[in-house]
Amino acid sequence: MKNEIKELAYQLGADVCGIGSIERFENAPPGFCLLICLTGANL
C-alpha cells in the first residue's frame, strides 16, 4: 500500500513523499500535527 501511495504522489507531481506513523508527530510544532487534519479519522 505504501508504494502505491508514493507512486501516485510522484505521478501527481510530488518531489518527495514520506509515510510515517502518527507517533512521529508527537513533538511536532503547532499546525504540523496530522491529528488536526485528520479529525474524525480512524488512526
Buried (B, 14 or more C-beta within 10 A) or exposed (E): EEEEEBEEBEEEEEEEEEEEEEEEBEEEEEEEBBEEEEEEEEE
